[in-house]
Amino acid sequence: MLKNITLGQYFPGDSVVHRLDPRTKIWMTIGLILAVFCVSSFTGYAIVLAYIVLAASITGIGMRFLVRGVKPILAIVIITFALNTFFTSTGNTLWQWNFIRVTDVGLKNAAFMAIRLMLLVLGTQILTLTTSPIALTDGLERMMRPLAKIHFPAHELAMLMSIALRFVPTLLEEADKTMRAQMARGADFESGNLMRRARAMVPLMVPLFVSAFRRADELALAMEARCYRGGTGRTRMKVLKYARIDLMAFLTLAALIVCVVLVRGLI
């Protein structure tokens, strides 16, 4: 399960998506999320999925790796599907037992919500997989720079988000090592019911939290030793500039939104 979590991982590459300005990729991710929420038919979802497949093929990552990131949220998808299926009262009744009803509208809403969750995970993974933590920090800071006029801590917030994403794969690797060490000593994380598996994870949490606090303390000491004082007067090795490929990327996003709106209006 831990190997299937792809959030925070970065895959270096030289594809067109990798070379995009980080601000462009952030805006495209926001636009993709808005497009997913604007969809009102399975045809619209098919268009969004085709867009994600095209982006994944261009990056060289592939859909197979993106699908791995959906596996950790399958439980949430199943629960969402069940709640929308059994507790929707509108529509024609297909099956009923006591207060539990299954209607055609409930099945449609359940399928919509499940597909929406999976598309959101598939689409947002491309941002972190093709953008390094440093570039992501610079992009977020530049986007929030106008808020500095009202004394909004743009640099600190961007740095906080970047560090959080950066330490996700590190903590997952630490959790995997700890789990393997405990399994070698007789711990069982795979057998039994759900409650038993949850109780078996408790001994894993303690060393994981200790490791997380230790890494945070080491990071704070390293930043202090290098005289880090925030974003004031800070220079950058790479200055962010929009290029022609960024304009082309925005045009593809605009085409996606137009297609989704047209499909929404026709159906």
Summary of the structure (lengths in Angstrom):
residues: 267
radius of gyration: 22.2
end to end distance: 39.1
largest distance: 67.1
contacts: 747
relative contact order: 0.15
helix: 72%
strand: 3%
